[in-house]
Amino acid sequence: MSEDALWPRAATWLQSNSSNADISVFGVPAHKTSISKTGAHKTPAAIRKALLRYSTYNATRRLDIATLKVSDLGDVKSPDSIEGEQRTSAMASVAAKSRLAVALGGDNSITFAVARGVFGTDLSNAGLITLDAHHDLRDGISNGSPVRRLIEAGLNPKRIVQIGIADFSNSPAYAQRAQELGIRVIARSELRRRSVEDIWAEAISIAGAGSAGVHVDFDVDVCDRAAVPGCPAAAPGGISADELRQFAYLAGWSKLVKSIDITEVDVTADAPDGRTVRLAALVLLEAAAGLASR
């Protein structure tokens, strides 16, 4: 790529590694417990590379995220084991000392360890918002179980909001489990008649009812499959890439949000134009823009 001193790249910003960072980024290349085979462990590096395609300037809001101090803490080693989950939580704990911690997945199993690291062992006053086509309430340990595991670890299910739950992508048993637990489920269909801002306002009021803050899980398979071919579980008719970006900005802008993760992108299954991993990179940049707007 050609270089232009007047067109600074987002990748260069991420590599600046400032002390006392406003935003800390770390990779969690988990993939071994995924329900379906995935190359998601290769995605954190791909997201960093995709940042070469973008600048640091948000034209809509006329702000430059380069004003934020950023630190890239690198990747967690062997995150799929119990010891790896402990390392992930330790990394998240370090990242949480900044204003916003961002975990680059990896599959959705990372949500459990990241949230535990950010909020510690006492999750009773923490909140969770998921942008996901699925409930992730399965039994066992996999990318389909992090929400259930967080509840069992002490997270109040009445402070969980799930946005974008898709038709024909969940079972009656897990839908009933979500209902019985008191989770607020906002189906994908609600976005056809309500604005992103309206839905976010409801979600943050519920998840942020405690005092510890909120973790936001961006499972990219919430999007329409045409936009995210690199998400094996994405279905036609999911939310748009633009809607996901709007939610990412709002997450970064919300003072109650302490951390986010970006998951379920399999870069090895992406389209030749890299559209899925590029969207994942934009989720990071939109969240940073929101943080710069606080």
C-alpha positions in Angstrom: 0.0 0.0 0.0 1.1 3.5 -0.7 1.7 5.8 2.3 0.5 9.4 2.8 1.6 11.4 5.8 -1.7 13.2 5.7 -3.7 9.9 5.7 -2.8 8.2 9.0 -3.9 4.6 9.2 -5.9 3.1 12.1 -3.4 0.2 12.2 -0.6 2.7 13.0 -2.7 4.2 15.8 -3.3 0.8 17.3 0.5 0.1 17.3 1.3 3.3 19.2 1.0 1.5 22.6 0.5 4.4 24.9 0.8 4.2 28.7 -2.3 5.2 30.7 -4.4 4.1 27.7 -8.0 5.3 27.2 -8.7 2.0 25.3 -6.9 -1.3 25.7 -7.1 -4.0 23.0 -6.2 -7.7 23.3 -6.7 -10.8 21.2 -8.3 -14.0 22.5 -7.9 -16.6 19.7 -10.2 -19.2 21.1 -11.6 -21.8 18.8 -11.2 -25.4 20.1 -14.5 -25.6 22.0 -16.6 -24.2 19.1 -19.7 -26.2 18.3 -18.7 -26.1 14.6 -15.2 -26.1 13.2 -13.8 -22.6 12.9 -10.7 -20.8 12.1 -11.6 -17.9 14.5 -8.2 -18.2 16.2 -6.7 -16.5 13.2 -9.1 -13.5 13.4 -7.4 -11.2 16.0 -4.4 -10.9 13.7 -6.7 -10.4 10.7 -8.6 -7.6 12.4 -5.3 -5.8 13.2 -4.3 -6.2 9.5 -7.7 -4.9 8.3 -7.1 -1.7 10.2 -4.6 -0.8 7.5 -7.7 -0.2 5.3 -9.1 2.6 7.5 -8.1 6.0 8.8 -8.7 7.3 12.3 -11.2 10.0 11.3 -14.9 9.7 11.8 -16.4 12.1 9.3 -20.0 12.0 10.6 -18.9 13.4 14.0 -15.8 15.2 12.8 -13.6 13.6 15.4 -10.2 11.8 15.2 -9.9 8.7 17.4 -6.1 9.3 17.2 -6.7 11.7 20.2 -7.3 8.5 22.3 -4.4 6.8 23.9 -4.5 3.1 22.9 -2.6 0.1 24.0 -2.4 -3.3 22.2 -1.7 -5.9 24.8 -1.1 -8.7 22.3 -2.8 -12.1 22.3 -3.7 -14.5 25.1 -1.8 -17.9 24.6 -3.9 -21.1 24.6 -7.2 -19.5 25.6 -9.3 -22.6 25.2 -8.0 -24.4 28.3 -9.1 -23.7 31.9 -5.6 -22.1 32.4 -6.2 -20.2 29.2 -9.4 -18.8 30.5 -7.6 -17.7 33.6 -5.0 -16.0 31.5 -7.8 -14.3 29.5 -9.4 -13.0 32.7 -6.0 -11.7 33.9 -5.5 -9.9 30.6 -9.0 -8.5 30.8 -8.3 -7.3 34.3 -5.3 -5.4 33.1 -7.2 -4.0 30.1 -10.1 -2.8 32.4 -7.8 -0.3 34.0 -8.3 1.8 30.8 -11.7 3.5 30.0 -12.7 0.8 27.6 -11.3 -2.8 27.2 -11.8 -4.5 23.8 -11.3 -8.2 23.3 -10.8 -9.5 19.7 -12.1 -13.1 19.3 -11.9 -15.8 18.7 -15.2 -17.6 19.2 -18.0 -16.6 21.5 -16.7 -18.7 24.4 -14.4 -15.8 25.3 -17.3 -13.7 26.6 -17.2 -15.6 29.9 -13.6 -15.1 30.7 -13.5 -11.5 29.5 -16.4 -10.5 31.6 -15.1 -12.3 34.6 -11.8 -10.5 34.2 -13.3 -7.1 33.9 -15.8 -7.4 36.8 -14.0 -9.9 39.0 -15.5 -12.8 40.9 -18.5 -10.7 42.0 -20.8 -10.3 39.0 -23.9 -9.5 41.0 -24.0 -5.8 40.0 -22.7 -6.2 36.5 -24.7 -6.2 33.3 -24.5 -7.8 29.9 -25.7 -6.8 26.5 -25.3 -9.3 23.6 -25.7 -8.5 19.9 -26.2 -12.1 18.8 -28.5 -14.3 16.8 -28.3 -16.9 19.6 -29.1 -17.1 23.3 -25.8 -18.9 24.2 -27.5 -20.7 27.1 -26.4 -24.2 26.1 -25.1 -26.7 28.7 -21.4 -27.5 28.8 -18.5 -25.3 27.8 -18.5 -24.1 24.2 -19.1 -21.0 22.2 -22.8 -21.6 22.8 -22.6 -21.4 26.6 -21.0 -18.2 27.8 -24.3 -16.5 28.9 -25.3 -19.5 31.0 -21.9 -19.8 32.5 -21.9 -16.1 33.5 -25.3 -16.5 35.2 -24.0 -19.6 37.1 -21.0 -17.4 38.2 -23.4 -14.8 39.7 -24.5 -12.5 36.9 -28.1 -11.5 37.5 -30.1 -12.6 34.4 -32.5 -9.7 34.8 -29.5 -7.5 33.9 -29.0 -9.3 30.6 -30.4 -7.9 27.3 -30.1 -9.9 24.1 -30.5 -7.9 20.9 -30.9 -9.5 17.4 -32.1 -13.0 18.4 -33.0 -14.6 15.1 -35.9 -16.8 14.0 -35.1 -20.4 13.3 -31.7 -20.0 15.0 -32.6 -21.2 18.5 -34.5 -24.1 20.1 -37.8 -23.8 22.0 -36.0 -25.2 25.1 -33.3 -22.4 25.2 -35.9 -19.8 24.4 -37.9 -20.9 27.3 -34.8 -20.9 29.5 -34.2 -17.3 28.6 -37.8 -16.4 29.4 -37.7 -18.2 32.8 -34.5 -16.6 33.7 -35.9 -13.1 33.1 -33.5 -12.2 30.3 -34.8 -9.3 28.1 -34.9 -10.6 24.6 -35.1 -8.1 21.7 -35.7 -10.2 18.6 -34.3 -9.1 15.3 -37.9 -8.3 14.1 -38.1 -5.4 16.7 -35.4 -3.5 14.7 -37.8 -3.3 11.8 -40.1 -0.9 13.8 -37.8 0.6 16.4 -34.6 2.7 16.0 -31.2 1.5 17.1 -31.1 4.4 19.5 -34.4 3.4 21.1 -33.4 -0.2 21.5 -30.0 0.8 22.9 -31.6 3.1 25.5 -33.7 0.3 26.8 -30.9 -2.2 26.8 -28.5 0.1 28.7 -31.1 1.0 31.3 -31.7 -2.7 32.1 -28.1 -3.9 31.9 -26.8 -0.9 33.7 -29.2 -1.0 36.6 -26.3 -2.3 38.9 -23.3 -0.2 39.8 -20.4 -2.3 38.4 -20.9 -1.5 34.7 -21.8 -3.4 31.5 -20.0 -5.8 29.1 -21.2 -5.9 25.5 -20.7 -8.9 23.4 -20.6 -8.3 19.6 -21.2 -11.7 18.1 -20.9 -10.7 14.4 -23.2 -13.5 13.3 -26.1 -11.3 14.4 -25.7 -9.7 11.0 -27.2 -10.7 7.6 -25.2 -13.5 6.1 -24.6 -11.5 2.9 -22.7 -9.0 5.0 -20.8 -11.6 7.1 -20.0 -14.7 5.0 -17.1 -15.3 7.5 -19.7 -16.0 10.3 -20.7 -19.7 9.8 -23.8 -19.4 12.0 -25.1 -16.1 10.4 -28.5 -16.4 8.7 -30.0 -14.4 5.8 -32.1 -11.6 7.2 -29.9 -10.6 10.2 -29.3 -7.0 11.2 -27.3 -4.8 8.7 -23.7 -4.0 9.0 -24.7 -0.4 9.5 -26.9 -1.3 12.4 -24.0 -3.2 14.0 -21.8 -0.2 13.6 -24.4 2.1 15.2 -24.6 -0.2 18.2 -20.8 -0.3 18.4 -20.6 3.5 18.5 -23.3 3.7 21.2 -21.5 1.1 23.3 -18.3 3.1 23.2 -20.3 6.3 24.0 -22.1 4.8 27.0 -20.2 5.5 30.3 -21.6 2.4 31.8 -19.9 0.2 29.3 -16.6 -1.0 30.6 -15.7 -3.6 28.0 -16.7 -5.2 24.7 -15.8 -8.3 22.8 -15.9 -8.9 19.0 -16.5 -12.6 18.2 -17.5 -15.5 15.9 -15.6 -14.2 12.8 -13.8 -17.1 11.0 -11.4 -15.2 8.7 -10.6 -18.5 6.9 -14.2 -18.7 5.7 -14.5 -15.0 4.7 -15.3 -13.7 1.2 -12.3 -12.8 -1.0 -12.9 -9.1 -0.3 -12.6 -9.7 3.5 -15.9 -8.0 4.2 -16.5 -9.8 7.5 -13.2 -9.1 9.1 -13.3 -5.5 7.8 -16.7 -5.1 9.6 -15.1 -6.5 12.8 -12.4 -3.9 12.5 -15.0 -1.2 12.1 -16.8 -2.3 15.2 -13.5 -1.6 17.1 -13.2 1.8 15.4 -16.9 2.8 16.0 -16.5 1.9 19.7 -13.4 4.0 19.9 -15.3 6.9 18.2 -18.0 6.6 20.8 -15.5 6.6 23.6 -13.9 9.8 22.1 -17.4 11.4 22.1 -18.1 10.7 25.8 
